């Protein structure tokens, strides 16, 4: 009897824990670790966005990655999710959801760039003020899939309306982080043994364009 009671109690505890979802949790910074460790986080975020975003019944927002972070420094967490609307698994848009007293507000940063694999690696304190910016790659030309298209590093800063491109406000980040990394890639691409001249030329051309754009952002002459 005691064994059966113990098993029943364990099953009840598991059921309660399983039933508790991100919408029933308080989104404060003290819960960040547990929220991000939610086993079915992507699925729960998928369901939340399907009920939250307009036209979700017409174009399903497919979630690639989800992450809780305090991006405005108010001790409340925001939920960030990469979203694909094309059905191709190309997660280059970022939806941000805020929760206050059970009510949800959302905004979106649409970015014409590469698919985002991990949100946490794209959240960077780019100017050392203690707040995180969203750092993404954006295509500088029309992406057609077959050829190497130059990309630029874009820095989105959070304000009361959401993430907005404010790249020109972070020249030091471009000077110390982006430009050196691109210079290293360009040296490597220019010096490696040729395998296909067209492919090699395309890579070098793209890197030169990216470096030129980064230097302008960093105000390097």
C-alpha positions in Angstrom: 0.0 0.0 0.0 2.8 2.4 0.9 4.6 1.5 -2.3 1.4 2.2 -4.3 1.0 5.5 -2.5 4.6 6.5 -3.2 4.2 5.6 -6.9 0.9 7.6 -7.1 2.5 10.6 -5.5 5.5 10.5 -7.9 3.1 10.2 -10.9 1.1 13.2 -9.7 4.3 15.2 -9.2 5.4 14.3 -12.7 2.0 15.2 -14.2 2.1 18.6 -12.4 5.6 19.4 -13.5 4.8 18.3 -17.1 1.6 20.4 -17.1 3.4 23.5 -15.9 4.4 25.5 -19.0 6.1 28.7 -19.9 2.7 30.6 -19.8 2.1 29.6 -16.2 5.6 30.7 -15.1 6.7 34.1 -13.9 9.1 35.6 -16.4 11.6 37.1 -14.1 15.4 36.9 -14.2 15.5 34.4 -11.3 13.6 31.9 -13.5 15.9 32.3 -16.6 17.8 29.1 -16.1 14.8 26.9 -15.5 12.7 28.4 -18.3 15.5 27.9 -20.8 15.9 24.3 -19.6 12.2 23.6 -20.4 12.4 20.2 -22.2 9.8 21.0 -24.8 10.5 24.7 -24.9 10.4 25.0 -28.7 7.0 23.2 -28.9 5.5 25.4 -26.2 6.8 28.6 -27.9 5.4 27.3 -31.2 1.9 26.9 -29.6 2.2 30.3 -27.9 3.0 32.1 -31.2 0.4 30.3 -33.1 -2.2 31.8 -30.8 -0.5 35.2 -30.6 0.7 36.2 -34.0 -1.9 37.5 -36.6 -2.6 35.3 -39.6 -0.9 32.4 -37.9 -3.9 30.3 -39.1 -2.9 31.1 -42.7 0.9 31.1 -42.5 2.2 28.9 -39.6 5.1 30.5 -37.8 7.6 27.7 -37.5 10.0 28.1 -34.5 13.6 27.2 -34.8 15.2 28.3 -31.5 13.8 30.0 -28.4 15.6 31.7 -25.5 14.6 33.8 -22.5 16.8 36.9 -21.7 16.5 40.2 -20.1 17.2 42.5 -23.0 16.1 45.8 -21.5 17.5 45.5 -18.0 14.2 45.6 -16.1 14.6 42.2 -14.3 11.8 40.8 -16.5 12.6 38.2 -19.1 11.7 38.5 -22.8 11.1 35.5 -24.9 13.0 35.5 -28.1 12.2 33.0 -30.9 13.6 32.5 -34.4 10.7 32.1 -36.9 10.4 30.8 -40.4 7.3 31.6 -42.5 8.4 30.0 -45.7 8.3 26.3 -44.8 12.0 26.0 -45.8 13.4 26.0 -42.3 15.1 29.3 -42.8 14.9 31.0 -39.4 16.0 34.5 -40.0 13.2 36.5 -38.3 13.2 37.1 -34.5 10.0 37.5 -32.6 10.2 39.0 -29.1 7.4 38.3 -26.6 6.9 40.2 -23.3 4.6 39.0 -20.5 3.0 41.3 -17.9 0.3 40.0 -15.5 -0.7 37.2 -17.9 -0.9 39.5 -20.9 1.4 39.2 -23.9 2.8 41.8 -26.2 5.0 41.0 -29.1 7.3 42.6 -31.7 9.4 41.3 -34.5 12.8 42.0 -36.1 12.7 40.9 -39.8 16.2 40.2 -41.0 17.1 39.3 -44.6 20.0 37.2 -43.6 21.3 33.7 -42.8 19.3 31.3 -40.8 19.9 31.8 -37.0 21.1 28.6 -35.3 21.4 29.8 -31.7 19.9 33.0 -30.3 22.1 33.2 -27.3 25.2 33.5 -29.4 23.7 36.5 -31.2 22.9 38.4 -28.0 25.9 40.6 -27.4 26.6 43.6 -25.2 28.1 45.5 -28.1 28.9 48.7 -26.2 29.4 47.6 -22.6 26.4 49.2 -21.1 25.1 46.0 -19.5 22.3 45.6 -22.0 22.3 43.0 -24.8 22.0 43.9 -28.5 20.9 41.5 -31.2 23.8 41.0 -33.7 22.8 39.3 -37.0 24.1 38.9 -40.5 22.1 40.5 -43.4 22.6 39.9 -47.1 24.0 42.9 -48.9 22.6 41.7 -52.2 19.7 39.5 -53.4 20.2 36.0 -52.1 19.7 33.4 -54.8 21.2 30.3 -53.1 23.7 29.3 -55.7 26.4 32.0 -55.3 28.2 33.5 -52.4 26.4 36.7 -51.4 28.2 39.2 -49.2 26.6 39.8 -45.8 27.0 42.6 -43.3 26.9 42.5 -39.5 23.8 44.4 -38.3 23.3 45.4 -34.7 19.8 45.7 -33.4 19.3 47.8 -30.3 16.2 47.4 -28.1 13.9 50.3 -27.5 10.3 50.7 -26.3 9.1 49.6 -29.7 11.3 46.6 -30.2 14.6 45.8 -31.9 15.7 48.5 -34.4 18.8 48.6 -36.6 21.2 51.0 -34.9 24.4 49.7 -36.3 26.1 53.0 -36.9 25.9 53.7 -33.1 28.5 50.9 -32.4 31.7 51.9 -34.3 34.0 50.5 -31.6 32.4 47.0 -31.9 33.1 47.0 -35.7 36.6 48.2 -35.1 37.5 45.7 -32.4 35.4 42.7 -33.3 34.1 42.6 -36.9 36.9 44.1 -38.9 39.7 42.0 -37.4 37.7 38.8 -37.9 37.0 39.7 -41.6 40.6 40.6 -42.2 41.7 37.2 -40.9 39.1 35.4 -43.2 40.2 37.4 -46.2 43.9 36.6 -45.7 43.0 32.9 -45.3 40.8 32.9 -48.4 43.4 34.7 -50.5 46.2 32.4 -49.5 44.6 28.9 -49.6 45.4 26.6 -52.6 43.0 27.1 -55.4 40.3 24.4 -56.0 38.0 26.3 -58.2 38.9 29.7 -59.5 35.3 30.9 -59.8 34.5 29.7 -56.2 37.7 31.3 -54.8 37.1 34.6 -56.6 33.5 34.7 -55.4 34.6 34.1 -51.8 37.4 36.8 -51.9 35.0 39.3 -53.6 32.4 38.7 -50.9 34.8 39.1 -48.1 36.3 42.3 -49.6 32.7 43.8 -49.8 32.0 42.7 -46.2 35.2 44.2 -44.9 34.6 47.5 -46.8 31.1 47.8 -45.2 32.4 46.9 -41.7 35.2 49.6 -42.0 32.6 52.2 -42.9 30.5 51.1 -39.9 33.7 51.4 -37.8 34.6 54.7 -39.3 37.9 53.4 -40.5 39.3 55.2 -43.5 
